[in-house]
């Protein structure tokens, strides 16, 4: 079963897209939702020094990133809300492979936060840096349409570190297309 959806006859910007795709509009809405939740939690914890909500939010983010990275974006509960928010809008499809890589980066950062901030209860610059990096990436995705993980994926493919996909996947705004 492919990761993402293969839509027969789909063309993106006049080019055939026979590869799995995801809806970029829904992804941006989901990133915005997660940004609001993450930023609210960050500021609450930062200003009050009450770390009570942190394990719940970090755990929820970790599980969502795990589900959409391992099982597929259709399993993301934040994604369900994001898809609902844009339900009446025309889908904007992009390749699923680079989005999966980006969500894997989110899973890695959420895993680091679970270990550093929740299990080891380390406070200070390390968990703040991880959290702010993730929030910044979410802001770039939701507000500017820039997928940092997609750009990193593209760079790794161009350098031969990751295998070149069979088909060149469309990227949001063409910003990270593999040539």
C-alpha contacts under 8 A as a table, 3 or more apart, distances in Angstrom:
res1	aa1	res2	aa2	distance
2	X	5	X	7.08
2	X	6	X	7.65
2	X	20	X	6.57
3	X	20	X	6.29
3	X	71	X	7.98
3	X	72	X	5.97
3	X	96	X	6.74
3	X	97	X	7.52
4	X	20	X	4.87
4	X	21	X	5.20
4	X	22	X	5.67
4	X	72	X	6.53
4	X	73	X	6.92
4	X	96	X	5.52
5	X	19	X	7.94
5	X	20	X	4.72
5	X	21	X	5.21
5	X	22	X	6.53
6	X	18	X	6.48
6	X	19	X	5.72
6	X	20	X	4.39
6	X	21	X	6.23
7	X	10	X	5.56
7	X	17	X	7.99
7	X	18	X	7.17
7	X	20	X	7.47
7	X	21	X	7.78
8	X	18	X	6.93
9	X	16	X	7.13
9	X	17	X	7.48
9	X	18	X	7.38
10	X	16	X	6.12
10	X	17	X	5.46
10	X	18	X	6.97
11	X	14	X	5.45
11	X	15	X	5.08
11	X	16	X	4.39
11	X	17	X	5.28
12	X	15	X	5.28
12	X	16	X	6.46
12	X	17	X	6.31
12	X	93	X	7.15
12	X	94	X	7.95
12	X	170	X	7.07
17	X	20	X	7.97
17	X	169	X	7.41
17	X	170	X	7.79
18	X	167	X	7.69
19	X	95	X	7.06
19	X	167	X	6.64
19	X	169	X	7.12
20	X	95	X	6.14
20	X	96	X	5.60
20	X	97	X	7.57
21	X	93	X	5.87
21	X	94	X	5.30
21	X	95	X	4.43
21	X	96	X	4.57
21	X	97	X	7.93
22	X	27	X	7.97
22	X	73	X	7.92
22	X	93	X	5.48
22	X	94	X	5.66
22	X	95	X	6.33
22	X	96	X	5.40
23	X	26	X	5.51
23	X	27	X	6.37
23	X	91	X	5.60
23	X	92	X	5.39
23	X	93	X	4.65
23	X	94	X	6.51
24	X	27	X	4.89
24	X	28	X	6.13
24	X	91	X	7.24
24	X	92	X	5.42
24	X	93	X	5.69
24	X	94	X	6.16
24	X	172	X	7.10
25	X	28	X	5.30
25	X	29	X	6.34
25	X	86	X	6.93
25	X	91	X	6.29
25	X	92	X	5.92
26	X	29	X	5.03
26	X	30	X	6.08
26	X	79	X	7.04
26	X	82	X	5.12
26	X	83	X	4.81
26	X	85	X	7.59
26	X	86	X	6.11
26	X	91	X	7.88
27	X	30	X	5.01
27	X	31	X	6.11
27	X	79	X	6.93
27	X	82	X	6.76
27	X	83	X	7.78
27	X	142	X	7.97
28	X	31	X	5.02
28	X	32	X	6.13
28	X	82	X	7.74
28	X	141	X	5.97
28	X	142	X	4.48
28	X	143	X	7.79
28	X	145	X	7.07
29	X	32	X	5.07
29	X	33	X	6.25
29	X	82	X	4.84
29	X	83	X	7.47
29	X	85	X	6.99
29	X	86	X	7.31
29	X	142	X	6.46
30	X	33	X	5.07
30	X	34	X	6.19
30	X	78	X	5.91
30	X	79	X	5.32
30	X	81	X	6.99
30	X	82	X	4.32
30	X	83	X	7.56
30	X	142	X	7.88
31	X	34	X	5.11
31	X	35	X	5.94
31	X	138	X	5.35
31	X	139	X	7.39
31	X	141	X	6.52
31	X	142	X	5.41
32	X	35	X	4.91
32	X	36	X	6.25
32	X	138	X	6.80
32	X	139	X	6.92
32	X	141	X	7.89
32	X	142	X	5.00
32	X	143	X	7.56
33	X	36	X	5.28
33	X	37	X	6.41
33	X	78	X	7.45
33	X	82	X	7.28
34	X	37	X	5.12
34	X	38	X	5.88
34	X	61	X	7.90
34	X	78	X	7.29
34	X	138	X	7.50
35	X	38	X	5.05
35	X	39	X	5.74
35	X	135	X	6.00
35	X	138	X	5.83
35	X	139	X	6.52
36	X	39	X	5.28
36	X	40	X	5.95
37	X	40	X	5.29
37	X	41	X	6.18
37	X	57	X	7.84
38	X	41	X	5.15
38	X	42	X	5.98
38	X	57	X	7.24
38	X	135	X	6.86
39	X	42	X	4.92
39	X	43	X	6.12
39	X	135	X	6.92
40	X	43	X	5.38
40	X	44	X	6.08
41	X	44	X	5.06
41	X	45	X	6.07
41	X	53	X	7.02
41	X	54	X	6.96
41	X	57	X	7.52
42	X	45	X	5.31
42	X	46	X	5.94
42	X	131	X	7.79
43	X	46	X	4.90
43	X	47	X	5.84
44	X	47	X	5.42
44	X	48	X	5.89
44	X	49	X	7.66
44	X	50	X	7.47
45	X	48	X	5.41
45	X	49	X	5.00
45	X	50	X	5.25
45	X	51	X	5.50
45	X	53	X	7.85
45	X	54	X	7.53
46	X	49	X	5.55
46	X	50	X	7.89
50	X	53	X	7.77
51	X	54	X	5.43
51	X	55	X	7.87
52	X	55	X	6.95
53	X	56	X	5.48
53	X	57	X	6.29
54	X	57	X	5.30
54	X	58	X	5.87
54	X	118	X	7.35
55	X	58	X	5.22
55	X	59	X	5.67
55	X	114	X	7.36
55	X	118	X	5.75
56	X	59	X	5.07
56	X	60	X	6.00
57	X	60	X	5.03
57	X	61	X	6.10
58	X	61	X	5.10
58	X	62	X	5.99
58	X	110	X	6.31
58	X	113	X	6.86
58	X	114	X	6.52
59	X	62	X	5.02
59	X	63	X	6.11
59	X	110	X	7.81
59	X	114	X	7.11
60	X	63	X	5.22
60	X	64	X	6.13
61	X	64	X	5.14
61	X	65	X	6.09
61	X	110	X	6.57
62	X	65	X	5.25
62	X	66	X	6.00
62	X	106	X	7.95
62	X	107	X	5.82
62	X	110	X	5.06
62	X	111	X	6.45
63	X	66	X	4.96
63	X	67	X	6.03
64	X	67	X	5.17
64	X	68	X	6.21
64	X	75	X	7.92
64	X	76	X	5.31
64	X	77	X	6.51
64	X	78	X	6.90
65	X	68	X	5.33
65	X	69	X	5.84
65	X	76	X	7.44
65	X	103	X	5.92
65	X	104	X	7.04
65	X	106	X	6.30
65	X	107	X	5.06
65	X	110	X	7.98
66	X	69	X	5.20
66	X	70	X	5.77
66	X	71	X	7.74
66	X	104	X	7.74
66	X	107	X	6.05
67	X	70	X	5.46
67	X	71	X	5.26
67	X	72	X	6.40
67	X	73	X	7.26
67	X	75	X	5.71
67	X	76	X	5.88
68	X	71	X	5.62
68	X	72	X	4.34
68	X	73	X	4.20
68	X	74	X	6.95
68	X	75	X	5.81
68	X	76	X	5.29
68	X	100	X	7.60
68	X	103	X	7.25
69	X	72	X	5.80
69	X	73	X	7.11
69	X	100	X	5.55
69	X	101	X	7.74
69	X	103	X	5.83
69	X	104	X	5.83
69	X	107	X	7.75
71	X	75	X	6.60
72	X	75	X	5.84
72	X	76	X	7.54
73	X	76	X	5.40
73	X	79	X	6.92
74	X	79	X	7.19
74	X	80	X	7.31
75	X	79	X	7.70
75	X	80	X	7.86
76	X	79	X	4.77
76	X	80	X	6.19
77	X	80	X	4.94
77	X	81	X	6.71
78	X	81	X	5.28
78	X	82	X	6.24
79	X	82	X	4.74
79	X	83	X	5.91
80	X	83	X	5.19
80	X	84	X	6.20
81	X	84	X	4.96
81	X	85	X	6.13
82	X	85	X	5.08
82	X	86	X	6.61
83	X	86	X	5.41
83	X	87	X	5.80
84	X	87	X	4.90
86	X	89	X	5.44
93	X	170	X	7.73
94	X	169	X	6.81
94	X	170	X	4.89
94	X	171	X	5.27
94	X	172	X	6.20
95	X	98	X	6.47
95	X	99	X	7.11
95	X	169	X	4.52
95	X	170	X	5.12
95	X	171	X	6.23
96	X	99	X	5.20
96	X	100	X	6.09
96	X	169	X	7.66
97	X	100	X	5.25
97	X	101	X	6.50
97	X	169	X	7.52
98	X	101	X	5.00
98	X	102	X	6.26
98	X	149	X	7.19
98	X	150	X	4.96
98	X	153	X	6.05
98	X	154	X	7.66
98	X	169	X	7.98
99	X	102	X	4.93
99	X	103	X	6.14
99	X	149	X	7.21
99	X	150	X	6.18
100	X	103	X	5.09
100	X	104	X	6.11
101	X	104	X	4.93
101	X	105	X	6.47
101	X	149	X	6.39
101	X	150	X	7.01
101	X	153	X	6.62
102	X	105	X	5.07
102	X	106	X	6.49
102	X	147	X	7.40
102	X	148	X	7.22
102	X	149	X	3.93
102	X	150	X	5.83
102	X	153	X	7.65
103	X	106	X	4.78
103	X	107	X	6.12
103	X	149	X	7.55
104	X	107	X	4.87
104	X	108	X	6.16
105	X	108	X	4.95
105	X	109	X	6.28
105	X	149	X	6.75
106	X	109	X	5.13
106	X	110	X	6.04
106	X	134	X	6.90
107	X	110	X	5.04
107	X	111	X	5.94
108	X	111	X	5.04
108	X	112	X	6.19
109	X	112	X	5.01
109	X	113	X	6.22
109	X	130	X	6.40
109	X	131	X	7.72
109	X	134	X	6.84
110	X	113	X	4.99
110	X	114	X	6.18
111	X	114	X	5.01
111	X	115	X	6.31
112	X	115	X	5.19
112	X	116	X	5.85
112	X	117	X	7.83
112	X	130	X	7.55
113	X	116	X	5.14
113	X	117	X	5.05
113	X	118	X	6.66
113	X	127	X	6.21
113	X	130	X	6.86
113	X	131	X	7.28
114	X	117	X	5.72
114	X	118	X	4.87
114	X	119	X	6.11
115	X	118	X	5.84
115	X	119	X	5.00
115	X	120	X	5.96
116	X	119	X	6.30
116	X	120	X	5.22
116	X	121	X	6.24
116	X	122	X	5.61
116	X	126	X	7.69
116	X	127	X	6.39
117	X	120	X	6.10
117	X	121	X	4.77
117	X	122	X	5.18
117	X	123	X	6.59
117	X	127	X	5.66
118	X	121	X	5.02
118	X	122	X	7.59
122	X	126	X	7.72
122	X	127	X	7.13
123	X	126	X	7.29
123	X	127	X	6.49
123	X	128	X	7.95
124	X	127	X	6.35
124	X	128	X	6.30
125	X	128	X	5.04
125	X	129	X	5.83
126	X	129	X	5.28
126	X	130	X	6.41
127	X	130	X	5.14
127	X	131	X	6.00
128	X	131	X	5.11
128	X	132	X	5.89
129	X	132	X	5.22
129	X	133	X	5.97
130	X	133	X	5.26
130	X	134	X	6.31
131	X	134	X	5.26
131	X	135	X	6.16
132	X	135	X	4.94
132	X	136	X	5.91
133	X	136	X	5.08
133	X	137	X	6.24
134	X	137	X	5.14
134	X	138	X	6.26
135	X	138	X	4.99
135	X	139	X	6.12
136	X	139	X	4.98
136	X	140	X	6.18
137	X	140	X	5.08
137	X	141	X	6.20
137	X	147	X	7.39
137	X	148	X	6.49
138	X	141	X	5.05
138	X	142	X	6.03
139	X	142	X	5.21
139	X	143	X	5.58
139	X	144	X	7.37
140	X	143	X	5.54
140	X	144	X	5.06
140	X	145	X	6.16
140	X	146	X	5.22
140	X	147	X	6.87
140	X	148	X	7.73
141	X	144	X	5.84
141	X	145	X	4.56
141	X	146	X	4.77
141	X	147	X	5.24
141	X	148	X	7.68
142	X	145	X	5.74
142	X	146	X	7.81
145	X	172	X	6.90
145	X	173	X	7.86
146	X	172	X	7.39
146	X	175	X	7.73
147	X	150	X	5.17
147	X	151	X	6.46
147	X	172	X	7.65
148	X	151	X	5.10
148	X	152	X	6.25
149	X	152	X	5.03
149	X	153	X	6.03
150	X	153	X	4.97
150	X	154	X	6.13
150	X	171	X	7.70
150	X	176	X	6.31
151	X	154	X	5.02
151	X	155	X	6.24
151	X	175	X	7.54
151	X	176	X	5.15
152	X	155	X	5.05
152	X	156	X	6.19
153	X	156	X	5.17
153	X	157	X	6.23
153	X	162	X	7.79
154	X	157	X	5.19
154	X	158	X	6.16
154	X	176	X	5.90
154	X	177	X	6.91
154	X	178	X	6.04
155	X	158	X	5.11
155	X	159	X	6.21
156	X	159	X	5.17
156	X	160	X	6.25
156	X	161	X	5.12
156	X	162	X	5.54
157	X	160	X	5.05
157	X	161	X	5.82
157	X	162	X	4.72
157	X	163	X	5.98
157	X	164	X	5.66
157	X	178	X	7.74
158	X	161	X	7.68
158	X	164	X	7.82
158	X	178	X	7.31
159	X	162	X	7.75
160	X	163	X	6.37
160	X	164	X	7.50
165	X	168	X	6.48
165	X	169	X	7.90
168	X	177	X	7.06
168	X	178	X	5.86
168	X	179	X	7.19
169	X	177	X	6.75
169	X	178	X	7.29
170	X	174	X	6.62
170	X	177	X	6.11
171	X	174	X	4.86
171	X	175	X	6.20
171	X	176	X	5.63
171	X	177	X	5.39
172	X	175	X	6.15
172	X	176	X	7.45
174	X	177	X	5.45
